[in-house]
């Protein structure tokens, strides 16, 4: 639902110089959209190329638009580890090489001299499948299908928060999707930095001792070895927000699941919608930055023991 795009610095400048392109691409990238820019190369190098390309832009008409695009694109980025960037070669040659190591959703560049299948040059059709990604979709309410639908977001993000006030670890229909989501994180994060935090936010509906022990008994052996899940239970404040809706929030955006993050019966479907910026910022604030709920108790964590690769969480949130 949220995809990684490599964007040529010189192309961004060209977008900013054209009023129509500026308006269009401002709506296509950033929080609340399905497209996030890849940090390739490292930001300081991308910034240098961008500034060089922007030299000579009209300071009154063009430069404000160019600067606004730059700010939007670097606000949230998909980061990569372990790649080589050879300054002898062009940005496009480097990014085509990196695509062979770990594929981008698409590469946006001014030209496509080698007719690379992933490169989209100006004039591409909006219906091109590399560009036409959905902000709203649905799938069968089965754990694996739910995880696959948000796989691009989970494999590109650096922080994950699962919000489900009704999560019950004693019930397999809640455990199966959580396990599937974590499996995506564990297996599809090639060339990505370590996940900083995986947190499950829920309510205090169940007895705490029962909830904690059940999480330990039912999840530890189902989660990849080294994976550390933090559980935070919340209580609704008098006159405050209601604990009800289900979301997955990450550093690059978030989605709402309706009717829930638990799986269902054969034939049922679940709708998944990318949160617009204002809603994402509200829910991120309510659960992460400045909680709108009172903690039921201190958070606790469990560590997975199932064999399989995973980059361990380094600290509590």
C-alpha positions as a Python dict, from the first residue, in 0.01 Angstrom:
ca = {
    (1, 'X'): (0, 0, 0),
    (2, 'X'): (301, 235, 46),
    (3, 'X'): (578, 200, -211),
    (4, 'X'): (939, 308, -259),
    (5, 'X'): (1035, 524, -555),
    (6, 'X'): (1385, 633, -657),
    (7, 'X'): (1366, 994, -780),
    (8, 'X'): (1637, 1169, -980),
    (9, 'X'): (1735, 1504, -819),
    (10, 'X'): (1744, 1684, -1154),
    (11, 'X'): (1394, 1561, -1232),
    (12, 'X'): (1258, 1713, -911),
    (13, 'X'): (1400, 2048, -1018),
    (14, 'X'): (1231, 2010, -1356),
    (15, 'X'): (899, 1940, -1182),
    (16, 'X'): (939, 2254, -974),
    (17, 'X'): (1000, 2468, -1281),
    (18, 'X'): (670, 2359, -1434),
    (19, 'X'): (361, 2474, -1245),
    (20, 'X'): (142, 2183, -1357),
    (21, 'X'): (407, 1921, -1275),
    (22, 'X'): (462, 2083, -939),
    (23, 'X'): (95, 2062, -844),
    (24, 'X'): (65, 1706, -968),
    (25, 'X'): (370, 1555, -799),
    (26, 'X'): (306, 1737, -472),
    (27, 'X'): (-13, 1534, -450),
    (28, 'X'): (156, 1206, -540),
    (29, 'X'): (433, 1183, -278),
    (30, 'X'): (469, 1199, 99),
    (31, 'X'): (262, 1122, 406),
    (32, 'X'): (-93, 1028, 322),
    (33, 'X'): (-2, 893, -22),
    (34, 'X'): (106, 553, -150),
    (35, 'X'): (449, 681, -265),
    (36, 'X'): (757, 760, -58),
    (37, 'X'): (1096, 855, -200),
    (38, 'X'): (1395, 626, -152),
    (39, 'X'): (1693, 784, 16),
    (40, 'X'): (1933, 703, -265),
    (41, 'X'): (2207, 806, -238),
    (42, 'X'): (2241, 921, 122),
    (43, 'X'): (2052, 1243, 182),
    (44, 'X'): (2358, 1469, 192),
    (45, 'X'): (2464, 1344, -152),
    (46, 'X'): (2112, 1361, -296),
    (47, 'X'): (2081, 1713, -151),
    (48, 'X'): (2408, 1818, -316),
    (49, 'X'): (2296, 1693, -657),
    (50, 'X'): (1960, 1862, -608),
    (51, 'X'): (2117, 2198, -522),
    (52, 'X'): (2350, 2180, -819),
    (53, 'X'): (2055, 2114, -1046),
    (54, 'X'): (1860, 2404, -891),
    (55, 'X'): (2133, 2660, -959),
    (56, 'X'): (2005, 2921, -1200),
    (57, 'X'): (1637, 2863, -1119),
    (58, 'X'): (1428, 3178, -1114),
    (59, 'X'): (1437, 3284, -746),
    (60, 'X'): (1088, 3434, -751),
    (61, 'X'): (876, 3194, -957),
    (62, 'X'): (1061, 2861, -970),
    (63, 'X'): (1277, 2832, -660),
    (64, 'X'): (989, 2838, -405),
    (65, 'X'): (820, 2548, -584),
    (66, 'X'): (1147, 2357, -617),
    (67, 'X'): (1218, 2406, -247),
    (68, 'X'): (868, 2294, -148),
    (69, 'X'): (907, 1973, -349),
    (70, 'X'): (1242, 1906, -188),
    (71, 'X'): (1097, 1953, 160),
    (72, 'X'): (806, 1721, 85),
    (73, 'X'): (1023, 1443, -58),
    (74, 'X'): (1280, 1434, 221),
    (75, 'X'): (1026, 1462, 505),
    (76, 'X'): (977, 1084, 513),
    (77, 'X'): (1213, 854, 323),
    (78, 'X'): (1275, 484, 273),
    (79, 'X'): (1627, 408, 386),
    (80, 'X'): (1863, 143, 251),
    (81, 'X'): (2180, -13, 391),
    (82, 'X'): (2489, -166, 238),
    (83, 'X'): (2482, -24, -113),
    (84, 'X'): (2768, 118, -319),
    (85, 'X'): (2738, 454, -493),
    (86, 'X'): (3012, 526, -746),
    (87, 'X'): (3045, 897, -820),
    (88, 'X'): (3217, 818, -1150),
    (89, 'X'): (2880, 707, -1285),
    (90, 'X'): (2553, 898, -1314),
    (91, 'X'): (2271, 883, -1062),
    (92, 'X'): (2068, 678, -1309),
    (93, 'X'): (2346, 424, -1367),
    (94, 'X'): (2392, 384, -993),
    (95, 'X'): (2022, 344, -924),
    (96, 'X'): (1981, 87, -1202),
    (97, 'X'): (2264, -112, -1044),
    (98, 'X'): (2106, -86, -699),
    (99, 'X'): (1773, -199, -843),
    (100, 'X'): (1942, -527, -931),
    (101, 'X'): (2032, -578, -565),
    (102, 'X'): (1694, -470, -423),
    (103, 'X'): (1418, -363, -656),
    (104, 'X'): (1243, -25, -633),
    (105, 'X'): (876, 7, -718),
    (106, 'X'): (993, 239, -996),
    (107, 'X'): (1275, 475, -1090),
    (108, 'X'): (1172, 826, -1195),
    (109, 'X'): (1429, 989, -1422),
    (110, 'X'): (1455, 1245, -1702),
    (111, 'X'): (1556, 984, -1959),
    (112, 'X'): (1574, 608, -2003),
    (113, 'X'): (1870, 557, -2236),
    (114, 'X'): (1909, 185, -2159),
    (115, 'X'): (1535, 112, -2181),
    (116, 'X'): (1533, -17, -1824),
    (117, 'X'): (1203, -183, -1735),
    (118, 'X'): (1176, 2, -1401),
    (119, 'X'): (1253, 353, -1530),
    (120, 'X'): (964, 595, -1583),
    (121, 'X'): (1062, 902, -1787),
    (122, 'X'): (844, 1214, -1835),
    (123, 'X'): (531, 1141, -2031),
    (124, 'X'): (469, 799, -1877),
    (125, 'X'): (107, 691, -1862),
    (126, 'X'): (-70, 726, -1528),
    (127, 'X'): (-209, 378, -1590),
    (128, 'X'): (143, 228, -1592),
    (129, 'X'): (133, -45, -1324),
    (130, 'X'): (461, 81, -1175),
    (131, 'X'): (289, 412, -1104),
    (132, 'X'): (-76, 318, -1055),
    (133, 'X'): (-78, 207, -693),
    (134, 'X'): (-391, 200, -482),
    (135, 'X'): (-458, 393, -160),
    (136, 'X'): (-769, 186, -94),
    (137, 'X'): (-802, -184, -146),
    (138, 'X'): (-947, -503, -1),
    (139, 'X'): (-859, -869, 29),
    (140, 'X'): (-991, -1184, 186),
    (141, 'X'): (-993, -1164, 562),
    (142, 'X'): (-720, -1426, 588),
    (143, 'X'): (-393, -1363, 769),
    (144, 'X'): (-158, -1421, 476),
    (145, 'X'): (-360, -1211, 231),
    (146, 'X'): (-383, -927, 483),
    (147, 'X'): (-8, -932, 534),
    (148, 'X'): (64, -940, 162),
    (149, 'X'): (-162, -641, 100),
    (150, 'X'): (46, -420, 333),
    (151, 'X'): (374, -597, 261),
    (152, 'X'): (528, -304, 75),
    (153, 'X'): (469, -74, 373),
    (154, 'X'): (601, -323, 628),
    (155, 'X'): (911, -400, 423),
    (156, 'X'): (996, -30, 370),
    (157, 'X'): (931, 120, 713),
    (158, 'X'): (1163, 158, 1013),
    (159, 'X'): (905, 164, 1295),
    (160, 'X'): (578, -26, 1333),
    (161, 'X'): (282, 19, 1566),
    (162, 'X'): (-13, -222, 1552),
    (163, 'X'): (-329, -74, 1707),
    (164, 'X'): (-605, -319, 1795),
    (165, 'X'): (-808, -251, 2111),
    (166, 'X'): (-964, -597, 2085),
    (167, 'X'): (-645, -802, 2049),
    (168, 'X'): (-677, -1129, 2238),
    (169, 'X'): (-366, -1353, 2234),
    (170, 'X'): (-571, -1652, 2349),
    (171, 'X'): (-764, -1644, 2021),
    (172, 'X'): (-595, -1782, 1705),
    (173, 'X'): (-778, -1535, 1480),
    (174, 'X'): (-581, -1251, 1644),
    (175, 'X'): (-250, -1438, 1658),
    (176, 'X'): (-244, -1550, 1294),
    (177, 'X'): (-243, -1200, 1135),
    (178, 'X'): (10, -1064, 1384),
    (179, 'X'): (238, -1357, 1308),
    (180, 'X'): (192, -1301, 934),
    (181, 'X'): (267, -928, 962),
    (182, 'X'): (583, -998, 1162),
    (183, 'X'): (687, -1265, 915),
    (184, 'X'): (676, -1006, 636),
    (185, 'X'): (898, -780, 843),
    (186, 'X'): (1136, -1067, 912),
    (187, 'X'): (1164, -1197, 556),
    (188, 'X'): (1115, -904, 319),
    (189, 'X'): (1348, -641, 464),
    (190, 'X'): (1652, -705, 246),
    (191, 'X'): (1893, -407, 252),
    (192, 'X'): (1688, -215, 511),
    (193, 'X'): (1804, -70, 845),
    (194, 'X'): (1706, -248, 1164),
    (195, 'X'): (1350, -211, 1284),
    (196, 'X'): (1359, 22, 1584),
    (197, 'X'): (1030, -75, 1744),
    (198, 'X'): (744, -318, 1701),
    (199, 'X'): (467, -222, 1939),
    (200, 'X'): (119, -366, 1985),
    (201, 'X'): (-130, -117, 2133),
    (202, 'X'): (-445, -260, 2285),
    (203, 'X'): (-698, -206, 2564),
    (204, 'X'): (-717, -340, 2919),
    (205, 'X'): (-1024, -553, 2854),
    (206, 'X'): (-854, -869, 2982),
    (207, 'X'): (-697, -934, 3321),
    (208, 'X'): (-337, -817, 3299),
    (209, 'X'): (-175, -1129, 3444),
    (210, 'X'): (-377, -1349, 3209),
    (211, 'X'): (-301, -1127, 2910),
    (212, 'X'): (72, -1115, 2974),
    (213, 'X'): (108, -1486, 3040),
    (214, 'X'): (-100, -1574, 2734),
    (215, 'X'): (113, -1350, 2513),
    (216, 'X'): (420, -1528, 2646),
    (217, 'X'): (274, -1877, 2605),
    (218, 'X'): (105, -1830, 2268),
    (219, 'X'): (333, -1587, 2081),
    (220, 'X'): (690, -1647, 2191),
    (221, 'X'): (740, -1968, 1993),
    (222, 'X'): (550, -1832, 1691),
    (223, 'X'): (768, -1523, 1648),
    (224, 'X'): (1111, -1524, 1488),
    (225, 'X'): (1403, -1563, 1725),
    (226, 'X'): (1526, -1223, 1839),
    (227, 'X'): (1202, -1041, 1760),
    (228, 'X'): (1097, -836, 2063),
    (229, 'X'): (735, -723, 2077),
    (230, 'X'): (636, -447, 2312),
    (231, 'X'): (276, -451, 2438),
    (232, 'X'): (115, -130, 2561),
    (233, 'X'): (-235, -149, 2705),
    (234, 'X'): (-445, 167, 2731),
    (235, 'X'): (-750, 287, 2922),
    (236, 'X'): (-1000, 536, 2785),
    (237, 'X'): (-1004, 866, 2968),
    (238, 'X'): (-1328, 1013, 3096),
    (239, 'X'): (-1459, 1225, 2811),
    (240, 'X'): (-1168, 1116, 2592),
    (241, 'X'): (-1118, 930, 2266),
    (242, 'X'): (-1275, 586, 2230),
    (243, 'X'): (-1049, 285, 2185),
    (244, 'X'): (-1207, 116, 1887),
    (245, 'X'): (-1057, 143, 1537),
    (246, 'X'): (-769, -70, 1410),
    (247, 'X'): (-461, 69, 1240),
    (248, 'X'): (-105, -7, 1143),
    (249, 'X'): (109, 305, 1183),
    (250, 'X'): (466, 333, 1056),
    (251, 'X'): (720, 610, 1009),
    (252, 'X'): (629, 632, 637),
    (253, 'X'): (250, 632, 676),
    (254, 'X'): (-37, 430, 809),
    (255, 'X'): (-342, 227, 713),
    (256, 'X'): (-681, 158, 864),
    (257, 'X'): (-821, -196, 868),
    (258, 'X'): (-1195, -239, 861),
    (259, 'X'): (-1352, -438, 1022),
    (260, 'X'): (-1035, -542, 1207),
    (261, 'X'): (-681, -680, 1224),
    (262, 'X'): (-805, -1026, 1319),
    (263, 'X'): (-877, -1275, 1044),
    (264, 'X'): (-1228, -1403, 969),
    (265, 'X'): (-1436, -1672, 811),
    (266, 'X'): (-1417, -1802, 456),
    (267, 'X'): (-1574, -1550, 218),
    (268, 'X'): (-1522, -1244, 439),
    (269, 'X'): (-1313, -949, 321),
    (270, 'X'): (-1127, -665, 489),
    (271, 'X'): (-1089, -310, 358),
    (272, 'X'): (-751, -138, 393),
    (273, 'X'): (-720, 238, 343),
    (274, 'X'): (-409, 455, 349),
    (275, 'X'): (-461, 730, 605),
    (276, 'X'): (-458, 1085, 474),
    (277, 'X'): (-192, 1307, 631),
    (278, 'X'): (-423, 1474, 883),
    (279, 'X'): (-561, 1142, 1008),
    (280, 'X'): (-218, 980, 1018),
    (281, 'X'): (-80, 1268, 1223),
    (282, 'X'): (-377, 1254, 1461),
    (283, 'X'): (-346, 881, 1526),
    (284, 'X'): (34, 894, 1551),
    (285, 'X'): (-6, 1166, 1811),
    (286, 'X'): (-283, 981, 1997),
    (287, 'X'): (-87, 656, 2029),
    (288, 'X'): (281, 748, 2001),
    (289, 'X'): (375, 1113, 2051),
    (290, 'X'): (121, 1242, 2304),
    (291, 'X'): (-112, 956, 2396),
    (292, 'X'): (-480, 1038, 2421),
    (293, 'X'): (-527, 745, 2658),
    (294, 'X'): (-400, 650, 3002),
    (295, 'X'): (-164, 354, 3033),
    (296, 'X'): (-329, 61, 3207),
    (297, 'X'): (13, -45, 3335),
    (298, 'X'): (376, -29, 3223),
    (299, 'X'): (451, -182, 2882),
    (300, 'X'): (599, -529, 2872),
    (301, 'X'): (783, -721, 2603),
    (302, 'X'): (828, -1075, 2481),
    (303, 'X'): (1110, -1214, 2271),
    (304, 'X'): (1046, -1466, 1995),
    (305, 'X'): (1217, -1804, 1985),
    (306, 'X'): (1109, -1947, 1646),
    (307, 'X'): (1403, -2010, 1417),
    (308, 'X'): (1427, -1759, 1132),
    (309, 'X'): (1595, -1431, 1051),
    (310, 'X'): (1492, -1109, 1222),
    (311, 'X'): (1673, -792, 1321),
    (312, 'X'): (1606, -749, 1689),
    (313, 'X'): (1434, -451, 1843),
    (314, 'X'): (1692, -243, 2028),
    (315, 'X'): (1485, -65, 2290),
    (316, 'X'): (1145, 3, 2437),
    (317, 'X'): (946, 288, 2280),
}
